[in-house]
Amino acid sequence: MKYLIILLVLFVTNISIGQNRQDSAEISIDQILEINREMEREFNKGNYATIGEYYSDSATMVGNKVDITGKSNLVDYWGNFQNAHEWKLENIEVVILSSNVALQRGYSNISYYNNETLHTSRSIFSLVWIKSDDGWKIMLDHFSPR
């Protein structure tokens, strides 16, 4: 009977720990998706350079004719946007790899005006997020046109 009680306690503890990990992962996913919404809001208000603040100090962005390293360079990159109309991020998935690392895949759609004509730049992206003292930050941003 004593062993049965010990096994039962271990089983319940294991379920509780597993649930806490799942709850923590769901909270992290929600936090990352909320950051996506914040980024969209800032961009859509014309605060383009602010998007660079969502990156870690040593972040890298790699994409079509783009290879940028360092937060200050990313602030400059985003600050060069002009005539943008709207940015919409669509999440495919967020995978929590550890308590402080996550992988996100999704679609980016940036609408902008060129000669008074509205165009949309569409890409697929992968982001590696790291959790720091300042919250979740992008460590690696890779995108490709679609």
C-alpha positions as CSV (number, residue, x, y, z in Angstrom):
1,M,0.0,0.0,0.0
2,K,2.9,2.3,0.9
3,Y,4.4,1.8,-2.6
4,L,1.0,2.4,-4.2
5,I,0.7,5.7,-2.4
6,I,4.2,6.8,-3.4
7,L,3.5,5.8,-7.1
8,L,0.3,7.8,-7.0
9,V,2.0,10.9,-5.5
10,L,4.7,10.6,-8.2
11,F,2.1,10.2,-10.9
12,V,0.1,13.3,-9.8
13,T,3.3,15.3,-9.4
14,N,4.4,14.4,-12.9
15,I,1.0,15.4,-14.4
16,S,1.2,18.7,-12.5
17,I,4.7,19.4,-13.8
18,G,3.7,18.5,-17.3
19,Q,0.7,20.8,-17.1
20,N,2.8,23.7,-15.8
21,R,5.2,23.2,-18.8
22,Q,2.2,23.2,-21.1
23,D,0.7,26.3,-19.5
24,S,4.1,28.0,-19.7
25,A,4.4,27.2,-23.4
26,E,0.9,28.5,-24.0
27,I,1.8,31.7,-22.2
28,S,5.0,32.1,-24.2
29,I,3.1,31.5,-27.5
30,D,0.5,34.1,-26.5
31,Q,3.3,36.6,-25.6
32,I,5.0,36.1,-29.0
33,L,1.7,36.5,-30.9
34,E,1.0,39.7,-28.9
35,I,4.4,41.1,-29.9
36,N,3.4,40.4,-33.5
37,R,0.3,42.6,-33.0
38,E,2.5,45.3,-31.3
39,M,4.9,45.3,-34.3
40,E,2.0,45.6,-36.7
41,R,0.5,48.5,-34.7
42,E,3.8,50.4,-34.6
43,F,4.4,49.9,-38.3
44,N,0.9,50.8,-39.3
45,K,1.3,54.1,-37.3
46,G,4.4,54.9,-39.3
47,N,6.8,54.1,-36.5
48,Y,9.0,51.9,-38.8
49,A,12.3,52.2,-36.9
50,T,10.5,51.0,-33.8
51,I,10.3,47.5,-35.4
52,G,14.1,47.2,-35.0
53,E,13.7,47.5,-31.2
54,Y,12.0,44.0,-31.2
55,Y,15.4,42.4,-32.1
56,S,18.1,41.3,-29.8
57,D,21.4,43.3,-29.8
58,S,23.2,40.7,-31.9
59,A,20.2,39.7,-34.2
60,T,20.6,38.9,-37.8
61,M,18.1,39.3,-40.7
62,V,18.6,37.3,-43.9
63,G,16.3,37.4,-46.9
64,N,16.0,38.3,-50.5
65,K,19.0,40.7,-51.1
66,V,19.1,41.4,-47.3
67,D,21.8,40.4,-44.8
68,I,21.9,42.6,-41.7
69,T,23.5,42.0,-38.3
70,G,23.1,44.0,-35.2
71,K,20.1,45.8,-33.6
72,S,21.2,49.3,-34.6
73,N,21.5,48.2,-38.2
74,L,18.1,46.6,-38.0
75,V,16.6,49.8,-36.6
76,D,18.1,51.7,-39.6
77,Y,16.8,49.1,-42.0
78,W,13.2,49.4,-40.7
79,G,13.5,53.1,-40.4
80,N,14.1,53.3,-44.2
81,F,10.5,52.2,-45.0
82,Q,8.4,54.8,-46.7
83,N,4.9,55.1,-48.1
84,A,3.8,51.9,-46.3
85,H,0.1,51.4,-45.9
86,E,-0.3,48.3,-43.7
87,W,1.6,45.3,-42.3
88,K,-0.1,42.1,-41.5
89,L,1.6,39.1,-39.9
90,E,0.0,35.7,-40.1
91,N,1.2,33.0,-37.8
92,I,1.7,29.5,-39.1
93,E,3.1,28.1,-35.8
94,V,5.1,28.9,-32.7
95,V,7.2,26.1,-31.3
96,I,8.7,26.5,-27.8
97,L,12.1,24.9,-28.0
98,S,13.1,25.6,-24.4
99,S,12.1,28.0,-21.7
100,N,13.9,30.9,-23.4
101,V,14.0,29.9,-27.1
102,A,11.1,29.7,-29.6
103,L,10.7,29.2,-33.4
104,Q,8.0,31.0,-35.2
105,R,6.9,30.5,-38.9
106,G,4.5,32.7,-40.6
107,Y,3.5,35.0,-43.5
108,S,4.3,38.7,-43.8
109,N,2.2,41.1,-46.0
110,I,3.4,44.7,-46.3
111,S,1.2,46.9,-48.4
112,Y,2.8,50.1,-49.7
113,Y,2.2,52.9,-52.3
114,N,4.4,53.3,-55.4
115,N,3.3,56.1,-57.7
116,E,-0.1,56.2,-56.0
117,T,-0.6,52.5,-56.7
118,L,-1.1,50.1,-53.8
119,H,1.3,47.0,-53.9
120,T,1.7,44.2,-51.5
121,S,5.0,42.5,-50.7
122,R,4.4,38.9,-49.5
123,S,6.9,36.7,-47.8
124,I,7.2,33.7,-45.6
125,F,9.3,34.1,-42.5
126,S,11.0,32.1,-39.8
127,L,11.9,33.9,-36.5
128,V,14.1,32.5,-33.7
129,W,13.0,34.3,-30.5
130,I,15.0,34.4,-27.3
131,K,13.7,35.4,-24.0
132,S,15.9,38.0,-22.3
133,D,15.5,40.3,-19.3
134,D,13.7,42.7,-21.7
135,G,11.2,40.0,-22.7
136,W,11.1,38.0,-26.0
137,K,13.4,39.4,-28.7
138,I,14.1,38.2,-32.3
139,M,17.5,36.6,-32.7
140,L,17.2,35.5,-36.3
141,D,14.8,36.7,-38.9
142,H,14.8,34.8,-42.2
143,F,12.4,35.5,-45.0
144,S,11.7,34.6,-48.6
145,P,9.3,36.1,-51.1
146,R,6.2,34.0,-51.9
